[in-house]
Amino acid sequence: MDNSNTYEVFAIRYATLSGRKASENFIGGDPHEAGSDLDYFVWLGRSASRTFVIDTGFDAGVGARRGRKTLVPPEQGLARLGVDAKTVKDVIVTHLHYDHVGNFGLFPAATFHLQDDEMAYATGRHMAEKFFSHAYEVDEVVAMVREVYKGRVRFHDGDAELAPGVSLHRIAGHTEGLQAVRIRTRSGWMVLASDASHLYANMGEKRPFPIVCDVPKMVAGWRRLAELADAPGLVVPGHDPLVMKRFPAAGAGLEGVAVRLA
């Protein structure tokens, strides 16, 4: 395998949310049953020649307003892995929800990779309905539109290869334009599912997460995630605290902050 096209991949936990009920994590979940906490991540894919940051987390003020606890700001987590947010050239935005795009201003040198369908969805007719719009921050969506006019957003229509060893795959359901990221690693092809599956249990038990625009597409997306990965353990969900337990710490002093996925 060409090492220049093989990536090491990290999950950086920047925030957490406790006290969830099962009904908040699964459609049809028992409202009296305790559910899994949620962790919030940004991801890093790094080869000998390229660096990709996947998502930028939420703005601390927005997170506090929404009751989320910030642990380590994303740019600090990246810095502890040797990455300066100010110099990153490529940021993949899996979708425009507040907890995935809130800090994009910390990446002044980056091109932002986004699906056509995500921008259309986030600025279209469905945003007039609170059920669909509540996970978006209108100021962040408008700010990303401004970046489009500056020429800093590279749009993709479905599957796209960004570089040898890194590709994007539209997995609609959670939103119309959510994209997962497939990365070649020493362990094989890994898929960062983002919110195509919040928890291992969503895809493993076929129980959809309640924030959804199209349930059939979400369910079909789990099959697509499995097809893209070389092994079931190489599909990494977007918010599961088990990620921090199933993978080793990224280095000394990074326990609880970042894990090495591959």
C-alpha positions as CSV (number, residue, x, y, z in Angstrom):
1,M,0.0,0.0,0.0
2,D,1.3,3.5,-0.9
3,N,2.0,5.2,2.4
4,S,1.4,8.6,0.8
5,N,-2.2,7.6,0.2
6,T,-2.7,6.0,3.6
7,Y,-4.0,8.1,6.5
8,E,-3.9,8.1,10.2
9,V,-7.3,9.1,11.6
10,F,-8.3,10.7,14.9
11,A,-11.5,11.5,16.7
12,I,-11.2,14.6,18.9
13,R,-13.9,14.8,21.6
14,Y,-14.7,18.5,22.2
15,A,-18.0,18.4,24.1
16,T,-20.5,16.1,25.8
17,L,-24.2,15.8,26.8
18,S,-25.5,13.7,29.6
19,G,-28.9,12.8,30.9
20,R,-30.4,11.6,27.6
21,K,-33.6,9.4,27.5
22,A,-33.9,6.5,25.1
23,S,-36.6,8.4,23.3
24,E,-34.1,11.1,22.4
25,N,-31.8,8.7,20.7
26,F,-34.2,6.3,19.0
27,I,-37.6,6.8,17.3
28,G,-40.0,4.8,19.4
29,G,-37.6,4.7,22.4
30,D,-39.1,4.5,25.9
31,P,-39.3,8.0,27.3
32,H,-38.8,6.5,30.8
33,E,-35.7,4.6,29.9
34,A,-32.3,6.1,30.2
35,G,-30.4,6.5,27.0
36,S,-26.8,6.9,26.0
37,D,-25.0,10.1,26.5
38,L,-23.7,11.9,23.4
39,D,-20.2,13.0,22.7
40,Y,-19.3,15.6,20.2
41,F,-16.3,15.1,17.8
42,V,-14.3,16.7,15.1
43,W,-12.1,14.3,13.1
44,L,-8.7,14.5,11.6
45,G,-7.3,12.6,8.7
46,R,-3.6,13.0,8.0
47,S,-1.2,11.4,5.5
48,A,2.4,12.2,4.6
49,S,1.2,14.8,2.2
50,R,-2.4,15.9,3.0
51,T,-4.4,16.9,6.1
52,F,-8.2,16.9,6.2
53,V,-10.2,18.2,9.1
54,I,-13.7,16.8,9.2
55,D,-16.2,19.2,10.8
56,T,-15.5,22.1,13.0
57,G,-17.7,21.6,16.1
58,F,-20.1,24.1,17.7
59,D,-19.4,27.6,18.8
60,A,-19.0,27.7,22.6
61,G,-21.8,30.3,23.0
62,V,-24.2,28.3,20.9
63,G,-23.3,25.1,22.7
64,A,-23.9,26.7,26.1
65,R,-27.3,28.0,24.9
66,R,-28.3,24.6,23.8
67,G,-27.1,23.0,27.1
68,R,-24.0,21.2,25.8
69,K,-20.8,21.1,27.8
70,T,-17.6,22.1,26.0
71,L,-14.6,20.1,27.2
72,V,-11.7,21.1,24.9
73,P,-12.3,23.6,22.1
74,P,-11.8,21.9,18.7
75,E,-8.9,24.1,17.7
76,Q,-7.1,23.2,21.0
77,G,-7.7,19.5,20.4
78,L,-6.3,19.8,16.9
79,A,-3.3,21.8,18.2
80,R,-2.5,19.0,20.7
81,L,-2.2,16.7,17.6
82,G,0.1,19.2,15.9
83,V,-2.4,20.8,13.6
84,D,-2.8,24.6,13.5
85,A,-6.4,25.4,12.4
86,K,-5.2,28.6,10.8
87,T,-3.1,26.7,8.2
88,V,-5.5,23.8,7.4
89,K,-6.3,23.8,3.6
90,D,-9.2,21.4,3.5
91,V,-12.2,21.2,5.8
92,I,-15.0,18.7,5.0
93,V,-18.3,19.8,6.4
94,T,-20.5,16.7,6.7
95,H,-23.6,18.8,7.1
96,L,-24.6,22.3,8.3
97,H,-26.0,21.5,11.8
98,Y,-24.7,23.7,14.5
99,D,-22.5,21.1,16.1
100,H,-20.6,20.4,12.8
101,V,-20.0,23.8,11.3
102,G,-20.0,26.3,14.2
103,N,-16.3,27.2,14.3
104,F,-15.5,27.3,10.6
105,G,-14.2,30.9,11.0
106,L,-11.2,29.4,12.8
107,F,-10.0,28.0,9.4
108,P,-9.2,31.1,7.4
109,A,-7.0,29.3,4.8
110,A,-9.4,26.4,4.2
111,T,-11.6,25.3,1.3
112,F,-14.9,23.9,2.7
113,H,-16.2,20.8,1.0
114,L,-20.0,20.6,1.1
115,Q,-22.8,18.7,-0.7
116,D,-25.0,20.7,-3.1
117,D,-28.0,19.1,-1.5
118,E,-27.0,20.2,2.0
119,M,-26.9,23.9,1.0
120,A,-30.1,23.6,-0.9
121,Y,-31.8,21.9,2.1
122,A,-30.5,24.4,4.7
123,T,-31.7,27.4,2.7
124,G,-34.8,25.9,1.2
125,R,-38.5,25.5,2.0
126,H,-38.1,22.9,4.9
127,M,-36.4,25.5,7.1
128,A,-39.7,27.2,7.5
129,E,-40.6,24.3,9.7
130,K,-39.1,24.1,13.2
131,F,-38.9,20.3,13.1
132,F,-36.3,20.5,10.3
133,S,-34.6,23.8,11.2
134,H,-34.0,23.5,14.9
135,A,-30.6,21.9,14.6
136,Y,-29.4,24.7,12.3
137,E,-28.2,28.1,13.4
138,V,-29.4,30.6,10.8
139,D,-26.4,32.9,11.4
140,E,-24.0,30.1,10.6
141,V,-25.9,29.0,7.5
142,V,-25.9,32.7,6.3
143,A,-22.2,33.0,7.1
144,M,-21.5,29.9,5.0
145,V,-23.4,31.4,2.1
146,R,-21.1,34.4,2.3
147,E,-18.1,32.0,2.0
148,V,-19.7,30.7,-1.2
149,Y,-19.6,34.2,-2.6
150,K,-15.9,34.4,-1.6
151,G,-15.2,31.3,-3.6
152,R,-14.2,29.2,-0.5
153,V,-16.8,26.5,-0.8
154,R,-16.3,23.5,-3.1
155,F,-19.6,21.8,-3.8
156,H,-20.0,18.1,-4.5
157,D,-22.9,16.3,-6.1
158,G,-22.9,12.9,-4.5
159,D,-19.8,10.7,-4.3
160,A,-16.5,12.5,-4.9
161,E,-12.8,11.7,-4.5
162,L,-10.9,14.6,-2.9
163,A,-7.5,12.9,-3.0
164,P,-6.2,9.3,-3.4
165,G,-7.4,7.7,-0.2
166,V,-10.2,10.2,0.7
167,S,-13.7,10.3,-0.7
168,L,-17.1,11.8,0.1
169,H,-20.4,9.9,0.0
170,R,-23.8,11.5,0.3
171,I,-25.8,9.5,2.8
172,A,-29.1,11.4,3.1
173,G,-31.7,10.8,5.8
174,H,-30.5,12.8,8.8
175,T,-30.4,15.8,6.4
176,E,-30.8,15.9,2.6
177,G,-27.1,16.5,2.0
178,L,-25.2,14.8,4.8
179,Q,-22.0,13.2,3.6
180,A,-19.9,10.5,5.1
181,V,-16.1,10.3,4.6
182,R,-14.2,7.2,3.5
183,I,-10.5,7.1,4.3
184,R,-7.8,4.6,3.4
185,T,-5.9,3.5,6.6
186,R,-3.4,0.9,7.5
187,S,-6.4,-1.2,8.8
188,G,-8.3,-0.8,5.5
189,W,-11.1,1.5,4.3
190,M,-12.6,3.4,7.2
191,V,-15.9,5.4,7.1
192,L,-16.6,8.3,9.3
193,A,-20.4,8.2,9.4
194,S,-21.0,11.5,11.1
195,D,-24.7,11.7,11.8
196,A,-25.7,9.1,9.3
197,S,-25.5,7.1,12.6
198,H,-25.2,9.0,15.8
199,L,-24.6,5.8,17.9
200,Y,-23.4,2.3,17.1
201,A,-26.9,1.1,18.2
202,N,-28.7,3.2,15.6
203,M,-27.2,1.3,12.7
204,G,-26.5,-1.9,14.6
205,E,-30.0,-2.3,15.9
206,K,-31.6,-0.5,13.0
207,R,-33.2,2.1,15.2
208,P,-33.3,5.6,13.6
209,F,-32.3,8.7,15.5
210,P,-35.2,11.2,15.9
211,I,-33.6,14.1,14.1
212,V,-34.3,13.0,10.6
213,C,-35.7,14.4,7.3
214,D,-36.2,11.0,5.6
215,V,-36.3,7.7,7.6
216,P,-36.1,5.3,4.6
217,K,-33.0,7.1,3.3
218,M,-31.5,7.0,6.8
219,V,-32.0,3.3,7.0
220,A,-30.7,2.7,3.5
221,G,-27.7,4.8,4.4
222,W,-26.6,2.3,7.1
223,R,-26.3,-0.4,4.4
224,R,-24.2,2.0,2.2
225,L,-21.9,2.8,5.2
226,A,-21.3,-1.0,5.6
227,E,-20.5,-1.4,1.9
228,L,-18.0,1.4,1.9
229,A,-16.0,0.1,4.9
230,D,-13.6,-3.0,4.8
231,A,-15.0,-4.3,8.2
232,P,-17.9,-3.5,10.5
233,G,-15.6,-2.0,13.1
234,L,-14.3,0.5,10.6
235,V,-17.6,2.4,10.5
236,V,-17.3,5.1,13.1
237,P,-20.6,6.8,14.3
238,G,-20.9,10.5,14.9
239,H,-21.7,10.9,18.6
240,D,-21.2,7.6,20.5
241,P,-19.2,7.8,23.8
242,L,-18.1,4.2,23.0
243,V,-15.7,5.6,20.4
244,M,-13.5,6.9,23.3
245,K,-13.5,3.3,24.8
246,R,-13.1,1.2,21.7
247,F,-10.0,3.0,20.4
248,P,-6.7,3.9,22.1
249,A,-5.8,7.4,23.2
250,A,-4.0,9.3,20.5
251,G,-0.9,9.8,22.7
252,A,0.3,10.5,26.2
253,G,-1.9,13.2,27.9
254,L,-4.7,12.9,25.4
255,E,-6.8,10.4,27.4
256,G,-10.4,11.5,27.2
257,V,-9.5,14.1,24.5
258,A,-8.6,12.2,21.4
259,V,-8.3,8.7,20.2
260,R,-6.5,7.1,17.2
261,L,-9.0,5.4,15.0
262,A,-6.4,4.0,12.6
